């Protein structure tokens, strides 16, 4: 649905999404702690969709169960007993996320057979600009030039102020890790979309 909203061409939507993405980029406060703040706010506001999103991002950023328990406790203290049903939900979702060992893009999926003894993988990610001057930078060209990957553009929308693209990256797990690590250094908003696994 986010893709439909962003592809509508309505600039106030695009600007808000860009502002939201920029707020969680690393700065004086690392992204992990910003996502934990987002989790606390989501629990106090009693938004389960938001809770799951920020829990997932916290796990991707390396937050431990103990750190997340303390963050959930802060939400409970601020919000009071009305937060308890959402604490139950967050606890259940955290178990699922940690039990499935989801760690963002650090362990890409592997739906393809090995090629030449190298495990092949496919990852779907969404990238979006945060600042207007990023629109003119050839990010996808650099991705294809600098990394041994097949880069498929599944959806995209770009204008002079804002751009986003839904990408499918195919290649070795190691190369996908290198590419996604590089993307995180560019200042773009990078978000995993899905992973499917096949040994």
VOVEXLO-960703 format. One record per residue (C-alpha): residue number from 1; residue in one letter; chain; z, x, y. Coordinates in pm, 1 decimal. Layout:
N
NUM, a, A, Z, X, Y
...
//
This chain:
199
1, x, A, 0.0, 0.0, 0.0
2, x, A, 69.2, 290.5, 237.9
3, x, A, -293.3, 396.2, 194.6
4, x, A, -410.1, 46.2, 293.5
5, x, A, -188.4, 47.2, 600.2
6, x, A, -298.7, 393.3, 709.3
7, x, A, -666.0, 323.0, 644.2
8, x, A, -653.0, 12.1, 864.1
9, x, A, -729.5, 232.0, 1164.5
10, x, A, -441.8, 79.1, 1364.1
11, x, A, -311.6, 381.2, 1554.3
12, x, A, 49.3, 262.8, 1612.4
13, x, A, 94.1, 244.1, 1231.7
14, x, A, -56.3, 589.4, 1189.7
15, x, A, 159.2, 738.5, 1464.3
16, x, A, 476.9, 592.4, 1316.4
17, x, A, 393.6, 724.7, 968.2
18, x, A, 319.8, 1067.0, 1116.7
19, x, A, 650.7, 1059.7, 1304.0
20, x, A, 832.9, 961.3, 984.4
21, x, A, 668.3, 1244.9, 790.9
22, x, A, 748.4, 1498.7, 1062.4
23, x, A, 1116.5, 1401.6, 1066.1
24, x, A, 1163.9, 1533.9, 712.5
25, x, A, 978.0, 1861.4, 757.3
26, x, A, 1200.9, 2172.1, 736.4
27, x, A, 1354.3, 2287.0, 1063.3
28, x, A, 1707.0, 2388.5, 1159.6
29, x, A, 1807.0, 2152.8, 876.3
30, x, A, 1630.8, 2212.0, 540.7
31, x, A, 1425.4, 1927.7, 394.6
32, x, A, 1670.3, 1875.0, 107.9
33, x, A, 1951.9, 1784.8, 345.4
34, x, A, 1725.5, 1564.8, 557.7
35, x, A, 1630.3, 1371.4, 243.9
36, x, A, 1998.5, 1337.1, 155.6
37, x, A, 2056.2, 1192.1, 503.1
38, x, A, 1769.1, 953.6, 435.9
39, x, A, 1938.7, 852.6, 110.5
40, x, A, 2267.2, 778.9, 288.1
41, x, A, 2091.8, 570.8, 552.8
42, x, A, 1894.2, 382.3, 288.2
43, x, A, 2208.1, 295.4, 93.0
44, x, A, 2389.1, 174.6, 403.7
45, x, A, 2084.3, -34.8, 497.5
46, x, A, 2073.6, -164.2, 136.2
47, x, A, 1703.9, -89.5, 79.0
48, x, A, 1648.8, -16.3, -291.3
49, x, A, 1286.5, 92.9, -244.9
50, x, A, 1404.8, 339.8, 18.9
51, x, A, 1689.4, 456.0, -205.9
52, x, A, 1450.3, 536.7, -489.2
53, x, A, 1208.1, 716.9, -258.5
54, x, A, 1475.8, 941.6, -107.7
55, x, A, 1644.1, 1002.2, -443.6
56, x, A, 1311.9, 1113.8, -587.2
57, x, A, 1251.2, 1342.4, -288.8
58, x, A, 1604.1, 1483.4, -314.1
59, x, A, 1548.5, 1572.0, -679.7
60, x, A, 1212.7, 1729.4, -593.3
61, x, A, 1385.7, 1939.3, -325.9
62, x, A, 1643.1, 2064.7, -577.2
63, x, A, 1947.9, 1851.7, -495.2
64, x, A, 2204.2, 1857.7, -775.7
65, x, A, 2379.4, 1557.2, -925.2
66, x, A, 2704.8, 1671.0, -763.7
67, x, A, 2544.4, 1696.3, -418.1
68, x, A, 2392.5, 1350.3, -454.1
69, x, A, 2722.8, 1201.5, -569.7
70, x, A, 2883.9, 1330.5, -249.8
71, x, A, 2599.9, 1188.3, -40.0
72, x, A, 2635.2, 850.4, -214.7
73, x, A, 3007.5, 858.1, -146.7
74, x, A, 2943.5, 902.8, 225.6
75, x, A, 2715.9, 597.1, 215.0
76, x, A, 2991.2, 401.9, 40.9
77, x, A, 3249.3, 507.7, 299.4
78, x, A, 3022.9, 414.0, 590.4
79, x, A, 2886.7, 90.2, 445.4
80, x, A, 3190.5, -35.7, 256.7
81, x, A, 3203.9, -244.5, -58.4
82, x, A, 2876.6, -424.8, 20.5
83, x, A, 2703.4, -96.7, -71.3
84, x, A, 2842.0, -101.7, -428.4
85, x, A, 2544.0, -287.7, -586.1
86, x, A, 2313.1, -30.2, -427.2
87, x, A, 2538.8, 251.0, -545.9
88, x, A, 2491.3, 116.2, -899.4
89, x, A, 2116.0, 111.5, -848.6
90, x, A, 2112.8, 465.0, -705.1
91, x, A, 2326.6, 591.8, -993.2
92, x, A, 2094.7, 436.5, -1252.3
93, x, A, 1781.9, 572.3, -1082.8
94, x, A, 1934.8, 918.2, -1049.9
95, x, A, 2002.4, 922.9, -1424.7
96, x, A, 1638.2, 834.6, -1490.9
97, x, A, 1505.8, 1095.3, -1249.7
98, x, A, 1723.6, 1374.9, -1381.1
99, x, A, 1687.9, 1280.4, -1747.6
100, x, A, 1310.1, 1291.2, -1717.4
101, x, A, 1348.0, 1630.4, -1546.9
102, x, A, 1133.0, 1530.4, -1253.1
103, x, A, 1115.8, 1813.0, -1005.3
104, x, A, 828.6, 1715.7, -781.8
105, x, A, 521.3, 1931.8, -817.8
106, x, A, 694.8, 2230.6, -972.4
107, x, A, 600.2, 2113.2, -1322.3
108, x, A, 253.7, 1957.2, -1307.3
109, x, A, 130.7, 1719.0, -1574.4
110, x, A, -95.2, 1828.1, -1855.6
111, x, A, -335.4, 1552.4, -1959.8
112, x, A, -613.0, 1794.7, -2060.3
113, x, A, -644.5, 2019.0, -2363.8
114, x, A, -600.5, 2390.3, -2315.9
115, x, A, -902.3, 2585.8, -2204.5
116, x, A, -921.7, 2943.3, -2321.5
117, x, A, -553.6, 2938.0, -2412.4
118, x, A, -449.5, 2829.7, -2060.8
119, x, A, -265.8, 2498.1, -2021.1
120, x, A, -465.3, 2268.7, -1794.3
121, x, A, -303.6, 2009.5, -1571.6
122, x, A, -378.4, 1725.3, -1331.3
123, x, A, -165.8, 1633.2, -1030.7
124, x, A, -217.3, 1359.6, -772.0
125, x, A, -81.7, 1428.5, -425.1
126, x, A, -111.0, 1277.9, -81.0
127, x, A, -138.2, 1500.9, 223.5
128, x, A, -113.6, 1380.9, 581.8
129, x, A, -127.7, 1548.0, 920.5
130, x, A, 185.8, 1564.5, 1131.6
131, x, A, 36.1, 1693.3, 1456.6
132, x, A, -295.3, 1605.8, 1621.8
133, x, A, -422.7, 1965.1, 1617.3
134, x, A, -398.2, 1972.6, 1236.3
135, x, A, -683.3, 1720.7, 1204.8
136, x, A, -949.2, 1982.3, 1281.9
137, x, A, -819.3, 2243.3, 1034.5
138, x, A, -1030.6, 2258.9, 712.9
139, x, A, -737.4, 2225.4, 473.2
140, x, A, -940.8, 2098.1, 177.4
141, x, A, -1200.0, 2372.1, 218.5
142, x, A, -921.4, 2631.9, 211.1
143, x, A, -770.6, 2466.7, -95.4
144, x, A, -1099.6, 2492.5, -281.4
145, x, A, -1173.7, 2843.7, -154.5
146, x, A, -836.9, 3010.1, -216.0
147, x, A, -731.2, 2849.0, -543.9
148, x, A, -906.1, 2816.9, -879.4
149, x, A, -884.0, 2438.4, -884.8
150, x, A, -1105.9, 2134.7, -899.3
151, x, A, -1014.7, 1929.2, -592.7
152, x, A, -1117.8, 1563.7, -604.4
153, x, A, -1077.0, 1341.6, -298.6
154, x, A, -977.1, 996.9, -429.0
155, x, A, -922.1, 833.9, -87.8
156, x, A, -908.2, 957.8, 268.1
157, x, A, -904.4, 845.0, 628.1
158, x, A, -945.4, 1081.6, 921.8
159, x, A, -990.0, 1023.8, 1293.2
160, x, A, -924.9, 1233.2, 1602.1
161, x, A, -547.1, 1168.8, 1599.1
162, x, A, -442.8, 1146.2, 1236.4
163, x, A, -567.7, 1213.7, 886.6
164, x, A, -455.3, 1163.5, 530.4
165, x, A, -607.3, 1221.5, 189.0
166, x, A, -518.1, 1127.2, -166.6
167, x, A, -615.5, 1423.2, -386.5
168, x, A, -647.2, 1497.8, -754.7
169, x, A, -592.3, 1864.4, -837.8
170, x, A, -711.7, 1991.1, -1175.5
171, x, A, -658.1, 2340.9, -1309.3
172, x, A, -398.0, 2558.6, -1470.9
173, x, A, -35.8, 2460.0, -1417.1
174, x, A, 31.1, 2796.9, -1255.5
175, x, A, -257.9, 2760.2, -1010.1
176, x, A, -150.6, 2407.7, -916.3
177, x, A, 198.8, 2539.6, -848.4
178, x, A, 53.9, 2810.2, -623.6
179, x, A, -165.4, 2562.3, -437.1
180, x, A, 108.3, 2306.6, -378.3
181, x, A, 350.1, 2578.3, -267.9
182, x, A, 89.0, 2687.1, -11.7
183, x, A, 36.4, 2329.9, 108.4
184, x, A, 408.9, 2303.7, 177.6
185, x, A, 381.1, 2603.9, 413.2
186, x, A, 103.9, 2447.4, 625.1
187, x, A, 316.2, 2194.1, 812.9
188, x, A, 130.0, 1904.5, 650.4
189, x, A, 326.0, 1622.3, 491.9
190, x, A, 282.7, 1664.4, 115.5
191, x, A, 389.1, 1388.8, -122.1
192, x, A, 350.7, 1367.8, -502.4
193, x, A, 192.8, 1040.2, -609.9
194, x, A, 198.1, 1036.8, -988.1
195, x, A, 214.2, 1255.4, -1294.4
196, x, A, 89.6, 1178.5, -1643.5
197, x, A, 179.8, 1402.7, -1934.9
198, x, A, -6.0, 1487.6, -2251.8
199, x, A, 71.4, 1785.7, -2469.8
//
